[in-house]
Amino acid sequence: MKQLDHAVIIAKELNVTPQQVEATMKLLDEGATVPFIARYRKEVTGSLDEVAIQTIRDRLEQLRELDKRREAICKSLEERELLTKELQQKIEAAATMAELEDIYLPFRPKRRTKATIAKEKGLEPLAERIFRQDGKAIDVSVFINPEKGVENAEQALEGARDIIAEWISEDARIRSYERYLYETRSQFQSNVVKKKQEEAAKYRDYFEWQEPLAKAPSHRILAVLRGQREGFLTVHARPSDEEAIAALEKLVLRGEGPAYEHVREAAHDAYKRLLAPSLEGETLKAAKERADQEAIQVFVTNLRELLLSPPLGQKRVLAIDPGYRTGCKVVVLDAQGNLKQNATIYPTQSERQKEQAAKVVRELYKQFSIEAVAVGNGTASRETESFLRELDLGIPVVMVDESGASVYSASEIARAEFPDYDVTVRGSVSIGRRLQDPLAELVKIDPKAIGVGQYQHDVDQNALKKSLDDTVMSCVNAVGVELNTASAQLLTYVSGLGPQLAKNIVKFREENGPFPSRAALKKVPRLGAKTFEQAAGFLRVQGGDNPLDASAVHPERYALVEQMARDSGCQVQDLLKDAARRKRLNLSTYVGGDVGLPTLQDIMAELDKPGRDPRPEFEMFSFSEAVHEIKDLRPGMTLPGIVTNVTNFGAFVDIGVHQDGLVHISQLADKYVKDPNDVVKVRQKVQVKVLEVDLDRRRISLTMRLS
């Protein structure tokens, strides 16, 4: 299929023009990244956003895979001299992989089946006569041949029915109709495997479960399929046999002649033995793919909110990883996140140790002019928080979600950063840096370890990784990266770079000192012109040779901004500082060539706030002092909380008792809620009321319906 054909198909699906899609496809094929195209090629694509560009990229990949399969099928048929003009036209017209495979199915090389054995016995002509159902009498005797294993008329008819059953099951029109029935009318059923009731206790809700598959939510599909995979549940997805067979009979039965009952029997056999198992497998696979997509989207939405959480900014931080017996690991970080000092304190032990801990904290606070305290939200966090507030240092004490900090502290990245310190110190550093800049720190951790997914280990791992990588790249490039301080992990996600070039940049920086400009990037080994084009606009150089290097204005537009400055009778620095000068510019005079109003408007927005951070302002938050543990909770209590995870069935909220509570979707608002993301986001600060507390199972039910 031609590139233009692909563009037309995708354009129709996205409700955009083929020209927009074709231009985007061309940029992608030339190696442009999604963030670069969305930010710097708006005139070319008609201002398509990242979501549309990603959809074009992924759909194009699917269509090209379909083309590859189409070519392979045609080649196979041609080699076996089976490719007719009519068959080739059908193959070229197939719009989906399922449709293509249905067309190929009768010609697919296969192992010996009941039908092939019957054909070897010379029974195909008999099958053809029966399947015609023309009302004429059929002389079966001529097909009786003991030498070929056909001893009597019944054996001949049985073989003919086997052939007809295979024809029916491989008919593309029939499969398409029955597939639609499976997609729209299937019941999703699960039952516990006999004698495994006790082992399968966690799947008790699904021991005898049934619901329409089309309405089954993704989390339930994934849970049931996990139970099947673990050997505890049997799972089916089928319409009723009566409905499916009745539909099949309408498609294959004609008249009431002598062949009618034979075709009817063959149709029933075709459905039960061949069609139903095949289509049920397809249906469950499609349901799993749908559930995967929904679960991945939940993960992506949560991850984006988490990565774009408000940063405290460049402040000197005292970071503490709390603990009881082993004490609290304390580190001091400068404004750039560098480790300056570390210690261990025991504020939850004896009064003497508490006094000593207070002394250590006060001395570090004074020595390093600490501006904020970060406390990990794990074991002993509330007690440690109370201890710090009692010190009354006059600076913010912030509880930080430490999910994944232990993964980072034991990683190669952490060992490379801090080879002389153990995992406890590294964990504390991660907690402090998360407060300073969540995005810069969280990119060092596998997103699956951060704890904002839904059934992330059950979904297609390749699809999950691709979507999560897209999300991290999108967030990193939306915020921008300071070239002279960014870690190799953060630079990895900058448009056009990747792990090796990121390492090359850091190594070059270590050997040659800070980059004086974006242009100096070109001196980095193996960083060519194309990579520079893709990456430069997303990198920042504060206080460098060119003031525009600190902004999101791409170097390819520096000459344009310089022209604007000349037209205003000033330098670029003056244009950046003087809003009145910028307002006097007539943007339409600069439209021309590959520069249009979208690019010019983006440039003006950047000149107004160079290198602006799109993340919200940091706001303080404190848990209720009335509760520290789950046993402190009482139904009816109203408490402040922070949303830690959003799923299709509700939201989990941290209320400061070391166990998140669940706000079921029905309890998110006083109105009907279809999607929890319409009401809450990860890291959102909320007020919740306690509905129920199950101490034995450590389950907390919450509501946001406070009235």
C-alpha positions in Angstrom: 0.0 0.0 0.0 1.3 3.4 -0.9 2.3 6.1 1.7 -0.6 8.3 0.4 -3.1 5.4 1.0 -1.9 5.2 4.6 -2.2 8.9 5.0 -5.8 8.8 3.7 -6.7 6.0 6.1 -5.2 7.6 9.2 -6.6 11.1 8.3 -10.1 9.6 8.1 -9.7 7.9 11.5 -8.3 11.1 13.2 -10.6 13.5 11.3 -7.7 15.6 10.0 -6.5 16.1 6.5 -4.3 13.6 4.5 -1.8 16.4 4.0 -1.3 16.8 7.7 -0.8 13.1 8.1 1.5 12.8 5.2 3.7 15.7 6.4 3.9 14.1 9.8 4.8 10.7 8.4 7.6 12.3 6.4 9.0 14.0 9.5 8.8 10.8 11.5 10.6 8.9 8.7 13.3 11.5 8.6 14.0 10.8 12.3 12.1 13.7 13.9 10.8 13.0 17.5 7.2 13.5 18.6 8.1 16.5 21.0 10.1 18.2 18.2 7.4 17.9 15.6 4.7 19.1 18.0 6.7 22.1 19.2 8.8 23.2 16.2 7.0 22.0 13.1 3.5 23.4 13.6 3.3 25.0 10.2 4.2 21.7 8.6 1.6 19.5 10.5 -1.2 22.1 10.9 -0.4 22.3 14.6 -1.1 18.7 15.5 -0.4 17.9 19.1 1.7 15.1 20.6 -1.3 12.8 21.1 -2.2 13.0 17.4 1.4 12.6 16.3 1.9 9.6 18.5 -1.3 8.1 17.1 -0.1 8.7 13.5 3.2 7.0 14.3 1.6 4.0 16.0 -1.1 3.6 13.4 1.5 3.9 10.6 3.5 1.1 12.2 0.4 -1.1 12.3 -0.4 -0.4 8.6 3.1 -1.2 7.6 3.0 -4.4 9.5 -0.2 -5.2 7.7 1.6 -4.5 4.4 4.5 -6.8 5.3 2.0 -9.6 6.1 0.2 -8.9 2.9 3.4 -9.2 0.9 4.4 -12.5 2.7 1.0 -14.0 2.0 1.1 -13.1 -1.7 4.6 -14.5 -2.0 3.6 -17.8 -0.4 0.5 -18.1 -2.7 2.6 -17.2 -5.7 5.3 -19.8 -4.9 2.5 -22.5 -4.7 0.8 -21.2 -7.9 -2.4 -20.4 -6.0 -2.5 -16.6 -6.4 -5.3 -15.6 -8.8 -6.1 -12.1 -9.8 -9.4 -12.2 -7.8 -7.6 -13.5 -4.7 -4.9 -10.8 -5.0 -7.6 -8.1 -5.2 -9.2 -9.4 -2.0 -5.8 -9.5 -0.2 -5.0 -5.9 -1.3 -8.4 -4.7 -0.1 -8.1 -6.3 3.4 -8.2 -3.5 5.9 -7.4 -5.4 9.1 -5.1 -8.3 10.1 -8.1 -10.4 11.0 -9.7 -9.9 7.6 -6.4 -10.7 5.8 -5.8 -13.9 7.8 -9.4 -15.0 7.1 -8.8 -14.7 3.4 -5.5 -16.6 3.7 -6.9 -19.3 6.0 -8.1 -21.8 3.4 -4.7 -21.6 1.6 -2.6 -21.7 4.8 -0.3 -24.8 4.9 -1.7 -27.0 7.6 -1.2 -30.3 9.3 -3.5 -33.2 8.3 -7.1 -32.6 9.5 -10.3 -34.6 9.3 -11.0 -32.7 6.0 -7.6 -33.4 4.4 -8.0 -37.1 5.3 -11.4 -37.1 3.7 -10.1 -35.4 0.6 -7.3 -38.0 0.3 -10.1 -40.6 0.2 -11.6 -38.9 -2.8 -14.6 -37.4 -1.0 -14.3 -33.8 -2.1 -16.6 -34.1 -5.1 -19.3 -35.6 -2.8 -18.9 -32.7 -0.4 -19.3 -30.2 -3.3 -22.5 -31.9 -4.4 -23.9 -31.9 -0.9 -22.9 -28.3 -0.2 -24.6 -27.1 -3.4 -28.0 -28.0 -1.8 -29.6 -28.0 -5.3 -32.4 -30.4 -4.4 -31.1 -33.2 -6.7 -30.6 -36.7 -5.5 -27.1 -37.7 -4.5 -25.6 -41.1 -5.4 -23.2 -41.9 -2.6 -22.4 -45.4 -3.7 -19.9 -44.2 -6.3 -17.8 -42.9 -3.5 -17.6 -46.1 -1.5 -14.0 -47.4 -1.9 -12.7 -49.9 0.7 -9.2 -49.5 -0.7 -9.2 -45.9 0.3 -10.8 -46.6 3.7 -14.4 -45.8 2.7 -16.3 -49.0 3.6 -19.9 -47.7 3.3 -22.2 -44.8 2.5 -22.2 -43.5 6.1 -18.3 -43.2 6.1 -18.5 -41.4 2.8 -21.1 -38.9 4.1 -19.2 -38.4 7.3 -16.0 -37.6 5.4 -18.0 -35.2 3.1 -19.4 -33.4 6.2 -15.8 -33.1 7.6 -14.8 -31.3 4.4 -17.9 -29.0 4.5 -17.2 -28.2 8.1 -13.7 -27.0 7.3 -15.0 -25.0 4.3 -17.6 -23.3 6.6 -15.0 -22.6 9.3 -12.6 -21.1 6.8 -15.1 -18.9 4.9 -14.0 -15.3 5.3 -17.6 -14.0 5.1 -18.8 -16.4 7.8 -15.9 -15.8 10.1 -16.4 -12.0 9.8 -20.1 -12.3 10.7 -19.5 -14.7 13.6 -16.6 -12.6 14.8 -18.9 -9.6 15.0 -21.3 -11.7 17.1 -18.5 -12.7 19.5 -17.4 -9.0 19.8 -20.9 -7.7 20.6 -22.7 -10.6 22.3 -20.1 -12.6 24.2 -20.6 -13.3 27.9 -17.4 -13.1 29.9 -17.5 -16.1 32.3 -15.2 -17.4 34.9 -15.4 -20.3 37.3 -13.0 -21.7 40.0 -11.0 -24.7 39.0 -12.3 -27.7 41.0 -10.5 -28.5 44.2 -8.6 -25.2 44.2 -11.1 -23.1 46.1 -8.8 -22.5 49.1 -5.7 -21.7 47.0 -7.8 -19.3 44.8 -9.3 -17.4 47.7 -8.1 -14.0 46.4 -10.2 -14.6 43.3 -13.4 -15.5 45.3 -15.4 -12.8 43.5 -14.8 -14.6 40.2 -15.6 -18.2 41.3 -19.0 -18.0 39.4 -18.8 -14.7 37.4 -20.6 -13.6 34.3 -21.1 -10.3 32.6 -21.3 -9.0 29.0 -17.7 -8.8 27.7 -18.3 -5.6 25.8 -19.1 -3.9 29.2 -16.5 -5.6 31.3 -14.0 -3.0 32.7 -10.4 -3.4 32.0 -9.3 -4.1 35.6 -11.8 -7.0 35.9 -10.7 -8.5 32.6 -7.1 -8.4 33.7 -7.8 -9.8 37.1 -9.8 -12.7 35.7 -7.2 -13.5 33.1 -4.5 -13.4 35.8 -6.5 -15.9 37.7 -6.7 -18.1 34.6 -3.0 -17.7 34.0 -2.2 -18.8 37.6 -4.4 -21.9 37.2 -7.2 -20.9 39.5 -9.9 -19.9 37.1 -11.4 -21.3 33.9 -12.5 -18.4 31.5 -14.8 -18.3 28.5 -16.0 -15.5 26.2 -18.8 -16.6 23.9 -22.3 -15.7 22.8 -24.9 -18.4 23.4 -24.4 -21.5 21.2 -28.0 -21.2 20.1 -27.6 -17.7 18.8 -24.2 -18.4 17.1 -25.4 -21.6 15.4 -28.7 -20.0 14.3 -26.7 -17.2 12.7 -24.5 -19.7 11.0 -27.4 -21.8 9.7 -28.9 -18.7 8.0 -25.6 -18.2 6.2 -25.1 -21.8 4.9 -28.5 -23.6 4.7 -30.6 -23.4 1.6 -33.9 -25.2 0.8 -35.1 -28.5 2.2 -33.5 -31.0 -0.1 -31.8 -34.3 0.7 -28.5 -32.4 1.4 -30.0 -30.1 4.0 -29.5 -32.2 7.1 -25.9 -33.1 6.1 -25.0 -29.4 5.7 -26.8 -28.6 9.0 -24.8 -31.3 10.8 -21.6 -30.1 9.2 -22.4 -26.5 10.3 -22.9 -27.5 13.9 -19.7 -29.5 13.8 -17.9 -26.5 12.2 -19.1 -24.2 14.9 -18.4 -26.3 18.0 -15.1 -28.0 16.8 -13.5 -25.3 14.7 -15.1 -21.8 14.8 -15.9 -21.5 18.4 -12.5 -22.3 19.9 -10.8 -20.1 17.2 -13.1 -17.1 17.6 -13.1 -17.4 21.4 -9.3 -17.3 21.4 -9.4 -14.2 19.2 -12.1 -12.6 21.3 -10.2 -13.1 24.6 -7.0 -11.8 22.9 -8.9 -8.7 21.7 -10.4 -8.2 25.1 -7.0 -8.4 26.7 -5.6 -5.9 24.2 -8.4 -3.5 25.0 -7.9 -4.0 28.7 -4.1 -3.5 28.3 -4.7 -0.2 26.4 -7.0 1.1 29.1 -4.7 0.1 31.9 -1.7 1.6 30.1 -3.7 4.8 29.6 -4.4 4.9 33.4 -0.7 4.4 34.1 0.3 7.1 31.6 -2.1 9.6 33.0 -1.0 9.0 36.5 2.7 9.1 35.6 2.3 12.4 33.7 0.7 14.0 36.8 3.4 12.6 39.0 6.3 13.7 36.8 4.8 17.2 36.5 4.3 17.6 40.2 5.2 21.0 41.5 9.0 21.3 42.3 10.2 23.1 45.5 13.0 24.4 43.3 16.6 25.1 44.0 16.5 25.2 47.8 18.9 23.7 50.4 17.2 20.7 51.8 17.5 18.4 54.8 16.2 15.0 53.7 15.3 12.2 56.1 14.5 8.6 55.5 12.6 7.6 58.7 13.1 4.4 60.7 12.7 3.0 64.2 15.3 0.5 65.3 17.9 1.5 62.7 17.3 5.2 63.1 16.6 8.0 60.6 19.1 8.5 57.8 19.7 12.2 57.3 21.4 14.0 54.4 22.0 17.6 53.5 21.6 18.6 49.9 22.7 21.9 48.4 20.4 23.9 46.1 21.6 21.8 43.1 20.9 18.5 44.9 24.6 17.7 45.7 25.2 15.7 48.9 27.0 17.8 51.5 26.6 15.8 54.7 25.0 12.8 56.2 24.1 11.5 59.7 21.9 9.0 61.6 19.5 10.1 64.3 17.1 8.3 66.7 14.2 10.6 67.5 11.8 7.8 68.2 13.9 6.0 70.9 14.8 7.3 74.4 14.5 10.9 75.5 18.3 11.2 75.6 18.5 10.0 71.9 15.7 12.4 71.0 17.6 15.3 72.5 20.7 14.3 70.6 18.8 14.0 67.4 17.4 17.5 67.9 20.9 18.8 68.5 22.2 17.2 65.2 19.3 18.6 63.2 19.7 22.1 64.6 23.4 22.1 63.9 22.9 21.0 60.3 20.1 23.5 59.9 22.4 26.3 61.0 25.6 25.2 59.3 24.0 24.7 55.9 21.3 27.4 56.1 18.6 24.7 55.4 15.5 26.0 53.7 13.2 23.0 53.8 13.0 19.5 55.3 11.9 16.4 53.2 10.6 13.4 55.2 10.0 10.0 53.4 6.5 8.7 54.0 7.5 5.2 55.1 7.9 3.6 58.5 8.1 6.1 61.4 7.4 9.0 59.1 4.6 10.6 61.2 6.6 10.4 64.4 9.6 11.9 62.6 7.4 14.6 61.2 6.1 15.5 64.6 9.6 15.5 66.1 10.7 18.0 63.4 7.7 20.3 63.8 8.4 20.4 67.6 11.8 21.8 66.8 10.0 24.9 65.3 12.8 25.7 62.8 10.6 28.1 60.9 11.0 26.2 57.6 8.6 23.9 55.6 8.5 20.2 56.7 7.2 18.2 53.7 6.2 14.6 53.6 7.5 13.0 50.3 6.2 9.9 48.7 9.2 7.5 48.7 7.8 4.9 46.3 10.6 3.4 44.3 13.4 5.1 46.4 14.7 1.7 47.5 14.8 0.7 43.8 16.9 3.7 43.0 19.2 3.4 45.9 20.1 -0.2 44.9 20.5 0.6 41.2 23.7 1.0 39.1 22.8 4.6 38.6 22.8 5.3 42.4 26.1 3.3 42.8 27.7 5.3 40.1 26.5 8.6 41.7 27.4 7.7 45.2 30.0 4.8 45.2 31.2 5.6 48.7 27.8 5.5 50.4 25.3 2.7 51.3 21.7 2.3 50.1 20.3 4.2 53.1 22.1 7.4 52.3 21.2 7.1 48.6 17.6 6.6 49.5 17.6 9.8 51.6 19.2 11.7 48.8 16.5 10.5 46.4 13.8 11.7 48.9 15.3 15.1 49.1 15.8 15.5 45.4 12.2 14.5 44.8 11.2 17.5 46.7 13.5 19.8 44.9 12.6 18.5 41.4 10.4 15.4 41.1 10.9 15.0 37.3 14.7 15.1 37.4 14.8 12.4 40.1 12.0 10.1 39.1 13.4 9.6 35.6 16.1 7.5 37.3 13.6 4.9 38.3 11.7 2.4 36.3 8.2 3.9 36.1 6.7 0.5 37.1 8.4 0.9 40.5 6.8 4.2 41.3 3.4 2.7 42.2 0.9 4.7 40.1 -0.1 1.9 37.7 -3.0 -0.5 37.5 -2.2 -4.2 36.8 1.0 -3.0 35.1 2.6 -6.5 35.4 -0.3 -8.1 33.5 -0.3 -5.9 30.4 1.8 -6.2 27.3 5.2 -5.1 28.5 6.4 -3.8 25.1 3.3 -1.6 24.7 3.6 -0.4 28.3 7.3 0.5 27.9 6.6 2.4 24.7 3.8 4.4 26.3 5.7 5.1 29.4 8.8 6.2 27.5 6.7 8.5 25.4 5.2 10.0 28.6 8.6 10.6 30.2 10.0 12.1 27.0 6.9 14.3 26.7 7.2 15.6 30.3 11.0 16.1 30.2 10.8 18.1 26.9 7.8 20.1 28.1 9.7 21.3 31.1 13.1 21.7 29.4 16.5 20.5 30.7 19.4 22.6 32.1 22.3 21.4 30.0 25.0 22.1 32.6 23.5 20.4 35.6 21.2 17.6 34.2 22.1 14.0 34.9 22.7 11.5 32.1 19.3 9.9 33.0 17.5 13.1 32.5 19.4 14.0 29.3 18.5 10.5 27.9 14.9 11.6 27.5 15.7 14.8 25.7 14.4 14.8 22.1 17.0 13.1 19.8 19.5 12.1 22.4 19.2 8.7 24.0 21.5 7.0 26.6 24.8 7.0 24.7 24.7 10.7 23.6 23.5 11.6 27.1 26.6 10.0 28.6 28.8 11.7 26.0 27.4 15.1 27.0 28.0 14.5 30.7 31.6 13.2 30.0 32.3 16.2 27.7 31.0 18.6 30.4 33.1 16.9 33.1 36.3 17.2 30.9 35.7 20.7 29.5 33.6 22.5 32.0 30.1 24.0 31.6 28.7 24.6 28.1 28.9 28.3 27.3 26.1 27.9 24.7 23.8 25.5 22.9 26.1 25.8 19.9 28.9 24.2 21.9 26.9 21.0 22.0 28.1 20.4 18.4 31.6 19.7 19.8 30.3 16.6 21.7 31.5 13.4 20.0 28.9 11.8 17.7 26.4 14.6 18.2 25.6 15.6 14.6 23.5 18.3 12.9 20.3 16.2 12.9 20.6 15.4 16.6 21.4 19.1 17.4 18.2 20.1 15.5 16.1 17.7 17.5 17.6 18.4 20.9 18.7 22.0 21.1 15.3 23.7 21.7 14.7 21.6 24.8 18.0 22.3 26.4 18.7 25.4 28.5 21.9 27.2 29.2 21.4 29.7 32.0 23.8 32.7 31.9 25.4 31.6 28.7 26.8 33.5 25.7 23.3 34.0 24.1 20.3 35.0 26.2 18.0 32.9 23.9 19.9 29.8 25.0 17.9 30.0 28.3 14.6 29.9 26.5 12.6 27.4 24.3 13.3 29.5 21.2 15.0 27.1 18.8 18.5 28.1 17.5 17.1 27.9 13.9 14.9 31.0 14.9 17.7 33.1 16.5 18.2 35.1 13.3 14.5 35.9 13.3 14.5 37.1 16.9 17.7 39.2 16.1 15.8 40.7 13.2 12.9 41.6 15.5 15.4 43.3 17.9 17.0 45.3 15.1 13.5 46.4 13.9 12.8 47.5 17.4 16.1 49.4 17.6 17.6 47.3 20.4 19.5 44.2 21.4 18.0 40.8 22.0 18.5 41.3 25.7 16.5 44.5 25.6 13.7 42.7 23.7 13.6 40.1 26.4 13.3 42.7 29.2 10.9 45.2 27.5 7.3 44.0 27.1 6.3 47.3 25.5 8.8 46.8 22.6 7.5 43.3 22.0 3.9 44.5 21.9 4.8 47.0 19.2 6.0 44.2 16.8 3.7 43.4 13.9 4.0 39.6 13.7 2.4 39.4 10.3 5.5 41.1 8.8 7.6 38.1 9.8 5.4 35.4 8.2 7.1 33.8 5.3 8.8 30.6 4.1 8.5 28.0 6.8 7.6 30.5 9.5 3.9 31.1 10.3 1.9 32.6 13.1 2.0 29.5 15.3 5.8 29.7 15.5 5.8 33.4 15.9 3.3 33.2 18.7 5.4 30.6 20.5 8.5 32.8 20.1 6.7 35.8 21.7 5.4 33.6 24.6 9.0 32.5 25.2 10.4 36.1 25.0 7.7 37.0 27.6 8.8 34.3 30.1 12.1 32.7 28.9 12.4 29.1 29.8 9.2 29.2 31.9 8.4 26.0 33.8 4.9 24.7 32.9 4.6 22.9 36.3 2.3 24.4 39.0 3.7 26.4 41.9 4.7 24.3 45.0 2.1 24.4 47.8 2.6 23.2 51.4 0.6 20.3 52.7 0.3 18.7 56.1 -1.5 15.5 57.3 -3.8 15.7 60.3 -2.0 15.6 63.6 -5.0 13.7 65.1 -4.1 10.4 63.3 -0.7 8.7 62.8 -1.7 5.0 62.4 -4.6 3.1 61.0 -5.9 2.3 64.5 -6.4 6.0 65.1 -9.0 6.2 62.4 -12.8 6.4 63.2 -15.7 6.4 60.7 -16.9 9.9 60.1 -13.5 11.6 60.5 -12.7 14.2 57.9 -9.0 14.4 56.9 -6.7 16.0 54.4 -5.0 13.6 52.0 -3.0 13.3 48.8 -4.1 11.2 45.9 -1.4 8.6 45.2 -3.0 6.5 42.4 -6.0 6.8 40.2 -7.6 3.7 38.7 -10.7 2.9 36.7 -12.6 2.0 39.8 -11.5 4.9 42.0 -8.6 6.7 43.7 -6.2 5.8 46.4 -5.5 8.5 49.0 -2.6 8.8 51.5 -4.0 10.2 54.7 -0.8 9.7 56.7 -1.3 6.3 58.3 1.1 4.2 56.2 -1.9 2.6 54.3 -3.7 4.3 51.5 -7.4 4.4 51.6 -9.7 3.8 48.6 -12.3 6.3 47.4 -14.5 4.2 45.2 -15.6 5.8 41.9 -19.1 6.0 43.4 -17.8 8.1 46.3 -15.7 10.6 44.3 -18.5 13.2 43.8 -22.1 13.9 44.4 -22.8 13.3 40.7 -22.2 10.3 38.4 -18.6 9.9 37.5 -17.6 7.9 34.4 -13.9 8.4 34.6 -12.1 9.1 38.0 -9.6 11.3 36.1 -12.3 13.8 35.5 -12.4 14.4 39.2 -9.0 13.7 40.7 -5.3 13.6 39.6 -2.2 12.0 41.2 -0.6 14.3 43.8 -3.9 16.3 44.1 -4.6 17.5 47.7 -8.1 16.5 48.8 -10.4 16.3 51.8 -11.9 12.9 52.5 -14.2 11.3 55.1 -13.6 7.9 56.6 -16.4 5.5 55.8 -15.1 2.2 57.1 -11.8 0.7 58.6 -11.0 -3.0 58.4 -8.0 -3.4 60.7 -7.5 -7.1 60.0 -7.2 -6.6 56.2 -5.8 -3.1 56.6 -8.4 -1.6 54.3 -9.7 1.9 54.5 -12.8 3.1 52.7 -13.1 6.8 52.1 -15.5 9.2 50.5 -15.1 12.7 48.9 -18.9 13.2 49.2 -18.6 15.4 52.3 -22.0 17.0 52.3 
